[in-house]
């Protein structure tokens, strides 16, 4: 049986309020440049990691201000 978390597919809707697909997509493209350069699709885990990392970066930026 195939694991949904490991399958490639469309970008999911962000679960974090205030996050847009575009924001997460841009961050994911920066994080996974090497994977995308090899024409590999991002998995659900990749999208979730990109969103969590972006949220973390934004929170760190707010704390530094």
Buried (B, 14 or more C-beta within 10 A) or exposed (E): EEEEEEEEEEBEEBEEEEBEBEBBBEBBEEBBEEBBEEEEEBBBEBBBBBBEBBBEEBEEEEEEE
